Amino acid sequence: MTVFGTTLDGMQIAQLVGLLGVLALWIVASRNARDFERWFKGWSSRKPAKTPEKGGPSSHPPTGPWG
């Protein structure tokens, strides 16, 4: 097989196919991550905000070595 005036043997063709496969896999993974991020931002904006209960642990001042 000749590409751009260079003859490719079987090993180089396999490497080219592998490289294109990795590129396709990276594109699909990137698209899935972007879709998940978009879904998560929408989900977190629809989630009601939690308010601390009176008399709960958040109403006391922090004590101990971690403040």
C-alpha positions as a Python dict, from the first residue, in 0.01 Angstrom:
ca = {
    (1, 'M'): (0, 0, 0),
    (2, 'T'): (133, 345, -91),
    (3, 'V'): (32, 658, 102),
    (4, 'F'): (179, 998, 12),
    (5, 'G'): (450, 827, -194),
    (6, 'T'): (560, 604, 97),
    (7, 'T'): (516, 228, 86),
    (8, 'L'): (360, 90, 405),
    (9, 'D'): (413, -269, 514),
    (10, 'G'): (178, -477, 730),
    (11, 'M'): (321, -357, 1062),
    (12, 'Q'): (282, 9, 972),
    (13, 'I'): (-74, -46, 851),
    (14, 'A'): (-159, -221, 1181),
    (15, 'Q'): (-7, 70, 1375),
    (16, 'L'): (-208, 319, 1170),
    (17, 'V'): (-531, 126, 1231),
    (18, 'G'): (-450, 105, 1603),
    (19, 'L'): (-381, 477, 1620),
    (20, 'L'): (-710, 556, 1447),
    (21, 'G'): (-890, 319, 1685),
    (22, 'V'): (-741, 492, 1990),
    (23, 'L'): (-841, 830, 1844),
    (24, 'A'): (-1199, 710, 1796),
    (25, 'L'): (-1207, 569, 2151),
    (26, 'W'): (-1076, 898, 2293),
    (27, 'I'): (-1341, 1097, 2104),
    (28, 'V'): (-1621, 872, 2233),
    (29, 'A'): (-1491, 886, 2592),
    (30, 'S'): (-1461, 1265, 2573),
    (31, 'R'): (-1816, 1298, 2444),
    (32, 'N'): (-1950, 1072, 2720),
    (33, 'A'): (-1765, 1271, 2987),
    (34, 'R'): (-1902, 1598, 2848),
    (35, 'D'): (-2256, 1457, 2843),
    (36, 'F'): (-2221, 1334, 3203),
    (37, 'E'): (-2091, 1674, 3315),
    (38, 'R'): (-2386, 1845, 3146),
    (39, 'W'): (-2631, 1602, 3310),
    (40, 'F'): (-2471, 1646, 3654),
    (41, 'K'): (-2483, 2026, 3637),
    (42, 'G'): (-2851, 2011, 3544),
    (43, 'W'): (-2925, 1760, 3819),
    (44, 'S'): (-2746, 1962, 4086),
    (45, 'S'): (-2925, 2282, 3984),
    (46, 'R'): (-3265, 2108, 4014),
    (47, 'K'): (-3182, 1955, 4353),
    (48, 'P'): (-3331, 2151, 4646),
    (49, 'A'): (-3082, 2321, 4874),
    (50, 'K'): (-3042, 2169, 5219),
    (51, 'T'): (-3089, 2398, 5516),
    (52, 'P'): (-2939, 2311, 5854),
    (53, 'E'): (-3186, 2207, 6123),
    (54, 'K'): (-3205, 2408, 6441),
    (55, 'G'): (-3041, 2235, 6734),
    (56, 'G'): (-2844, 2009, 6501),
    (57, 'P'): (-2469, 1959, 6504),
    (58, 'S'): (-2413, 2261, 6278),
    (59, 'S'): (-2558, 2503, 6540),
    (60, 'H'): (-2275, 2436, 6788),
    (61, 'P'): (-1939, 2608, 6750),
    (62, 'P'): (-1669, 2368, 6631),
    (63, 'T'): (-1447, 2228, 6905),
    (64, 'G'): (-1152, 1994, 6916),
    (65, 'P'): (-815, 1986, 6744),
    (66, 'W'): (-964, 2032, 6395),
    (67, 'G'): (-1159, 2340, 6498),
}
